[in-house]
Amino acid sequence: MSILEQFLWAVLGSILPQLVVLDRHFLRRPELPRRFRSRTYLLIRSALAVASGLLAVAFDPTAPLQAIYIGVTAPLLVQGMLDRASLPVRSGQ
C-alpha cells in the first residue's frame, strides 16, 4: 500500500464513527446535531482525521483494514500517548 493509500484509508476510518453517530441521530430526529454545525468541532474533527492518517503512515499498515482500524482508534491512541507523557516523574528513576 502506498503512503497516500494508508493515509486516506485511516482518514476514512476516522470519519466512520461519526457517520454512525449521525445515522443514529437521524433515526430519532431529522435535524443535524448542534455540534456538527460548530466550526470549532469541525476543525477539531478534521485535525483528528489528519492525525489519524499520519498515525497510519507511521504504523505502516499493509492492508486497508489495518489502516481503517488505526483511523477508528486514533483518538484512543493519541489519548494514551498524552496520558503517558503527562505522568509525574518520580525522583530517583
Secondary structure, 3 states (H helix, E strand, C coil): CCHHHHHHHHHHHHHHHHHHHHHHHHHHCCCCCHHHHCHHHHHHHHHHHHHHHHHHHHHCCCCHHHHHHHHHHHHHHHHHHHHHHCCCCCCCC
